[in-house]
Amino acid sequence: MKLLEGVDAYVEGRRTYGAVYPNGIQTLSAFCRYAGDIPLDTIKERQVAAFLDGPATSEATWQNKYKYLRSFFLFWLARNAISALPLPLRRPPVESPFLPYIYSRAEIRRLLSMIRIGQRNSNCKIDIRTVRVLILFLYGTGALLSDALTLRRDDLDFRRRTITIRNSRSYRSRTIPICSDLYNVLRRYHATNYPKDTARAPFLFLNRNGEALTEPAVETTFRRLREVSGVTRRDGVASRPRLHDLRHTFAVHRIDGWIKHGADLNRMLPALSVYMGRHGLGSSDRYLTLSPERFRAQLNKLSPERGSRKWRRNPALIKFLTEL
């Protein structure tokens, strides 16, 4: 079997199980272009190492490429198409010093209050109302920007007060409830912008021309809004606050609220992971480290390992999570 045939069969197998796998396809296609369409069992470790060590390859990119190639070769090793993994030793992961920015509630209000100024130029393709509702949606659900921009109007169920998010990154859709405040915002926005459902595109968030929003346009709009709002980092980190940081802010603010009200985090953290579409039910534990220092005493009592053992053995919790 040759490399290109092996990649096609492997990707088709992934898709059979519902995986979109866009980043893996990109990596494997790039490796095919680099190595050529050679027999699988002739691929050498030095070829893979040279591909991984390509020019301008960051540590994170190296690790991701290695992960995709390892999964691919393990697939064919299990099927006796190759006799050994043609992989170099894996580099030890380097801990990133980057920390996401957690907006304060005052900064969220400031961003919302300055949208009219940020969008006052007549050349802005996104109207003021859409920018405001989009920011509230991201902050109120912790959704990815890509989730919001592909959200269709028929994904909103106002009767049940739920939203269906068709997330290609987690390879499955999920239906989540929304709070009363966000429900009211979305209902008014939908009734005002689409009174007779006459928009050309089926998406909820559209530009002034009735076309779907693009990520570059939204990111540019947010950068301008951030600058006019004067929202900046003061923690010594060089990067500026991002639109994606609204997702992290949603998680941290929810945890803060639960701690204030004495909620059981061993139960709520896995629920938060499911709500945000994260892969592991314990993947929201990392947000504990981003919570304010005033909660440090309470947070130190919560061991992720102890919490994992506890919630995984709780049948009522597992049933609750599967019904979300």
Residue, then its C-alpha position, 0 to 999 in steps of 0.5 A: m500500500k502506498l502513502l496516499e492510498g493509506v491516508d485516504a483509507y485512514v481518513e475515510g475510517r475516521r469519517t465513518y465514526g463521525a470525525v470531521y478531522p480537519n487538522g489531521i487531514q491537513t497534516l497528513s496531506a502535507f506529509c504526502r506532498y513532502a514524502g511523495d506517494i511512496p510505499l508505507d513500509t518504506i517510510k523512514e524515521r529520518q523522513v518523518a523527523a525532517f517533516l516535523d522539523g520543517p522551517a518556522t515550526s513552533e513547538a505546539t505545531w510540532q507536537n500536533k503534527y507528531k500526534y496526527l502522524r502517530s495515530f496514522f502509523l498506529f492505525w496501519l501498524a495494527r493492520n500489519a501494513i508496517s512493521a514498526l512506527p517510523l517516528p523519532l523520539r517525541r519531544p517532552p512537552v513544553e509548558s506554555p507560559f501563556l494565560p488567557y485573559i479573564y475580563s472583569r464584569a466591569e470590562i464586559r460592560r465597558l465593551l458593550s457600552m462602547i460598541r456604538i463608538g467602535q462601529r460609528n464608521s459607515n464602512c463597518k459591515i457589521d451593525i451595532r446590534t449584531v456586535r452587541v448580541l454576538i458578544l453577549f452570546l459568546y460571554g453567555t454560553g462560552a461558545l467558540l466564535s466558529d460555533a456562533l458564526t455557523l449558528r442557524r436561526d432554526d438552531l434556536d428553540f425559544r419554546r424550550r429555551t435551548i440552542t443546538i450547537r453543531n461543533s465540528r471540533s468536538y465532532r458532535s452536536r450538543t443542545i444547551p439551555i440558556c439563561s433568561d437574560l440571554y433568552n430575552v436578548l436572542r428573542r428580541y434580536h431574532a424578532t427585530n432582525y428576521p420578522k418574516d424570516t426573509a434573510r438570504a442566509p440561514f445563519l443567525f448573525l449576518n452582516r449589513n448585506g445579509e451575508a454570513l459573518t466571517e471570523p476575520a471581520v469579527e476579529t477586526t471589529f473586536r480589536r477596534l472595540r477593545e482599543v476604543s474601550g481601553v481594555t488592556r492587560r496589566d499582568g505583564v503578559a505581552s498578548r492583548p485580550r482576545l475575543h476568544d478569551l470571552r470563552h475562558t471568562f464565561a467559565v471562570h465567572r460561572i465557577d466564581g458564582w458557584i463558589k459564592h453560592g456553595a455549589d458542589l464543584n465536583r458535580m458542576l465542573p464536569a457539567l461545565s465541560v459538557y456544556m462547553g463541548r470540551h472533550g474530557l468531563g474533567s477538562s474544566d478543572r484548569y479554570l480553577t487556577l484562573s479564578p480570583e485569589r479571594f477563592r484560593a482557600q476554597l479551591n485548595k480544598l478541591s483536588p482534581e484527582r479526588g474530584s475525578r474519582k468522586w464524580r465518575r462513580n456517581p450514577a446520578l451525575i452521569k445520567f444528568l450529564t448525558e441528558l444535557 
